[in-house]
Amino acid sequence: MLAGHNLVYFAPSKWDGLWRNRQQLMSVFARQNKVLFIERRLHLWSTLAGSRRHDLGLSDLCRSSLRQVSENLFVFRYPIWAPVIGRFPFNWLASMVRRLYIRNALYRLHMFQPIVWFSHPSMVDLIHEIPSASLLLYHVVDEYTTYRSESMLASRHRMEKQEEQIMAQVDAVIVVSEKLYEAKRPFNPHTVLVPNGVDYQAYADALADPHLPDDLRAIACPRLGYIGLIGDRLDFTMLKELAQENPGWSLVLLGEVMVSRQAETWRALCALPNVHHLGPVDVSQVPHYVKGFQVGLMPYLQNRHAEHVSPLKLYDYLAAGLPVASVDIPAAREFSQYIQLADSPQRFSQAVRAALADTAPERCQARRKIAAQHTWEVRGEQLSEVIQAQLAAKALGRGM
């Protein structure tokens, strides 16, 4: 495992809230390295909107830009009064302020020559933000152009161009799925595949505890559970039909809701008596909910986005020993001997029924055993090999 280095991760989100691979990986690396996790940049209009909703107040203006999460892990928050602004000279001034704050944080933490990670195409303008960086990495966890609809072609093309630029300038590109590897490899010869993983020990601890959360225990079995972001990537029509056709099954949805295109269908789904949205819970509590499901669901829309994902929830379900019902996507197909696949929305109910019957103890142990091979510690070791190889190559190049 990488040790004794400084790592800076430019993230597209906050540290708190829904945990993704970036929080998991940086937590693992922080055991033997110093890590600075830089939260997303604030934009002027979103800042003003937050102020109008009272999500932001005077206390946010005085809030420290740096906080300590653990012994070696720190989170940086950009000053609220220096958001991203579109016009000169305000954009230049705000950019200078943000850069000075970051460099001050690095100085205070004695973080020199850090390994710098970028996680979104829009960060191409940050490539030279830390001139002393020893290594530049681009971490691709999604096909970001799928976030843009056909009506936003100009925006999609701009993002594609940004991503091509950032991939051309970094030392290595890290992707989480085979499809992403195929798509990004032509733009950088040092593209490596490191899929997502799981906090296996958290599930082992949860399974050793017989208690279930009160709100979950109150829901009738069998519980068909989903964890993660609840958004337009899910097939709500399929879930609604599943719940309507099987009133004896309970659908349990755990996570933050960000639905726009399917808002009406989402509301109709939630109105059903056997559908339960429990909202987001702290990452430490997720395993205690998952162990109370009878089936783990992966109800994605079968589209271009789903072809590129590496769902964290798949590893979570397997670590809990759960039977899994999933639509047929590449990430799920890799584990087809352990889960039930539906090749169409019409057959998803059949996959759930098969998963409900897949309860033999040896099957449960097989799922847990395969999950144990995909821990975040294993992923950290794989990434450490990539980083150390790139650092050695750069050192050799300087020596020549």
N, C-alpha and C positions, 0 to 999 in steps of 0.2 A: 504494500500500500504506500502511496505517495506520503512523504513525511518531511517536515521542516520547510515547507514552502508557504508562500502567500498567494491566496486565491481571491480574485475579485469577480463577482458574478453580476452582470447587468441583467436584471430580470424584467419581464413584461407585466409583472403583477406585484402585489404586496406579499410580505412574508407571512402575515397572518391570514386566516381564512382557509380556503380550499388548498390542501397540500398537494403539490405535484412533484414530479421527479426532481426538480431543481432544489426544493427544500430538503428532500430526502438525501440527495447526493451531497449537498453542501454540509448537511449534518454529519454524514459519514466522514467526509474529508476533514471536518473541523476537529475530529478526534486527534489528528496528528499534524494539522496545518492551521494557519490562521486564515479565516475566511471573512470577507466583507461582501455581504449581499446587498446590492443596490436596487432599491425598489423602483418601479416604473416612474418615468418623468410625468409631472403634472402638466396638463394642458390648460390654457387660459379658460376656454369655455366650459370645460368639465369642472374646473375649480370654482367658477362663478355659479354654475348650476348647483354644486355641492353646498355653496354658501347659502343659496336661496332655499335649499331643502333643509337647512340647518344641520347638514352633515359636517360642516366645518364652522368653527367659531374662532374667537379671539385666542383661545388657548393654543390653537393649531399654529398661530403665527409665532408663538414663543416656544413651541415644542423643539426639543433638541433634535438635530439631524442625525444623531448617532445613538444607538442603544445596543446594549450587550444582551445576547440571547443565551449564550453559554460561555464557557471559559475562553474559547477561541473563535467564537462566531459572533459577528456584529452585523447589525442591519442599519443601512444608511437610507434616510428619507430626504429627498430634495426639499429645500425650503419652499414653503407654499407661496411666498411672495416673489419667486423667480420661475414662473411656469413657462412652458413652451409657447412663444408668441410668434406670429407669422411675419411681422413687419420690422424692417430696419429703421432705427438702430436698436429698438427694444429687444428684438430677438438676439442680437449680438451681445447686448448688456446682460440679458438673462442667462445666456449661454456661458458667459464669463463668470457670472456669480456661481452657477452650478459647478463649473469646473474647479473654481477656487475652493468650494466647499468639499468636493471630493478629494482634492489633493491635500487639504487640511486634515481630513479624516485619515487618509493614508499616512500622513506624517505623524499624527497623534498615536496611531496604532503601530508605528514603526514597520509599516508594510512597504518594503522596497522590492523592485523588480518582480511584480506579481504576475501570476498566470491569469490572464483576463479572458472571461467567457462572455459571449454575446448570445442573445436568445431570440432575436427577432430581426427581420430584414430592415425595419425602420431604424435600427441602431447603427446603420452604416456610417452615419456622421459621428459616431463615438469611437471609431477605429483608432484615432490618434488622441483620445481623451487622456490616456495614461501613457506618456512617451517612454517611461522606463519599463514597460511591460516586457517580460522575458518570453512570453508566448501568447498568441492570440488564437482563441478557439471559438467556433460558431456551433451552437448546440441547437439542432433542429428536432423539435418534438412533434411537429405537425406540418401538413402541406398548407402553408399560410394563405396561398392564393385561393384556396377553397372557401375562405371566409368571405370572399367577394362574390356577389351574384353576377349573373350575366348582364344585368343593367349597370354594373359598375366596372365595365371593361377597362376604362382608363386607369382606375385605381388598381385593378389587378395587374395591368401591365407595368405600372409604376413599382408595385411591390416586387414583381418578378425581376425588374431591372435592379432594384436595391439589393435583392438577394444575390444576384449574380455578382454584383460589385463586392459585397461583403465576403462571399465565398472565395473570390479571387485574391483577397488581401489577408485572410487569416492563414495561420500555419496548418490548421487541421479543421475538418468539419465532422461533427459527431451527429449521427442520425439514429433514430430509434426503431426503424422498420426497414424491411427489404425494399419496399416500394420507394421509400425516401432515399435509400442508398442508390437505387437505379436512377432516380431523378437528379440527385446532387453530385454523384461521382464524376460526371463529365466536366464539372466546373472547378473541381479541386482534386488532384491525385491523392491527397492525404485525407480521404473520406473513409470513416470507419463506422461500422454498425455496432452499437451498444444498446440493446433494448431496455425497456423499463424493468422494474423489479418490485420487490416487496419487503416490508419490515417483518420478516418471518417470526422473529422473537416476540413481537407484539401480539401476533396471533397465537403463538404457543402459550403465552401468558393468559390471554383471554380465554382460550379453551380450557385452561386449568381452573378457571373461575366459574362456578355453576350459575352465578346470578346473571340475569338479563336486565337491561334498562327498563324502567317501569312503563314507559310509553310503548315500548315494543312488546312487552309481555302482555299488555292489554289487547293486543291484536290477535285475532283468531288464526290458527294454523290451517292449512299450510301457508307460510309467508313467502312470497316471491319478491326478492329484494333487489334494489338497484342502488348503487352508491356513486356519487360523483356529481359533476355539473349537470343540471337538468336544463337542456337547451334545445335548439332547433336541429341538432344532429340526431336526436332520438326520434323514433317513429311512434308518435303519440296516437295516431290512428290505429296502429297495430296493437298498442297497449290497451286502448279503449275497447277494442273488439275482444281482446283477451279477457279483460275484466267482465265485460257484459256477458260473454258466452260461458264464463266459469264463475258464477257468483259465490261459490264456496271457497274460492281462492282469494287470498288477501295480497294485494300489491302494495309494497312498502317502498317509498321513494325517499332517499336520504341525500340531501344536498341543496346547494343554492340554485335558485331558479333564474334563468336568463333566457326567456322565451319571447320571440317577437313574431316570426312568420306563422307559428302554429299556436298563437295565444288562445284562440277560441277553442281549439281541440284540447289544449292543456286544461282549460277551465272545465270543459265537459268531462274530461278524464277525472279530475279532482272531485267532481260532483258525485261520482259513483260511490255507493256505500261501502264497497270493498276495496277502495283505493285510499291510501294513507300517505300523505306527504308530511314527514316529520321534520323537515327543514335541515339546515346544516348543523353538524355537531363537531366538537373538537376532535382533531385527528387522533388523539389518544383514546377516544371512545368508539371510533369506527369499528375496530375489531369486535367489540362487545355487542354491537348491533349485527354485524355480519354473521357471527356465530349463531344468532337466533333466526336466521333465514333457513328455509328448507331448500331454496333454489336461488342461485345468483343469476341475474338477468343482464344480458348485453343486447339491448333492443335498438341498435343503430339503424338509421336509414342506410340502405345499401347504395352508396354513391361514391364519388371520387374521394371525398374526405375519409370515409370509412376504410377505403383501401390502404390508406397510409398510416393509420393509427396504431399505437402500441398501448392498449388500454391498461392502466394500472389496476383497475377493478378486476381484470381477469386473474392477475396474480394474487390479489387479495382473496378472491373467492376460493382459489385453489389452496391457498395457505390455510384457510379455515376448513378445508376438506369438503367444501360444498359441491353438490352437483350444479352444473352451469348450463343454461340454455342461451344460445347466441345465434344471431343471424350469421350467415356464412360470409365471413370476411377473412382476409389473409392472416391477420393476427390470431384469430380464433382457430383457423384451419391447422395451424402449427400444433395445436394441442387437441386435435380432433379425437384422439383415443381416450381423452379424459373428460370431454364435454359433449353436449348434444348440440348439433348444428341444424339450422333451418335454412334451406336454400331460397326461401321466399317468405314474405310476411304471412301468407296464408298457412304456412306450415309451422309457424312459431309455436302455436298452441301444442302441436304434436311434440315439438322439442321440449317444451316445459313438462308435458306429461311423462315423457321418457326420463327427464331429469328427476322428477319426483319419485320415480321407481328405481333410480340409480343410487341406492342407499346402503349397499353392502359395505361392511366395515373395511374390507380389503380395498374397495374402490376409494373410500375416503382416505385411507392411508396412502394409496398411490397418488392421489391428487396432492396431498400434503408433501409427499416425497419429491414430486417434480417441482413444486413451488420452492422447496428448500434449495434447489439448484439455481434459483433466480433471485437471490437476496440483493439488497442494495450494497452489501459488503462485497459481493462478487462483482457487481457492476463497478464499484469503486476501484477494485483491483484491475479490472479490464481497462478502465479509463486511465489508471495510473501507468499502465504499460504504454498506452498511446502517448501520454504526456511525457514520460521519461524518454521515450524514443525520439520524440520531436525536440526535446531539450538537448539531447545528445547530438542530434543531427545539426542543430543550430550552433552548438559549441564547436563541432568539428568544422563547420563552414567558416566560423570566425578564425579557427586555428590555421586553416589553409590560407 
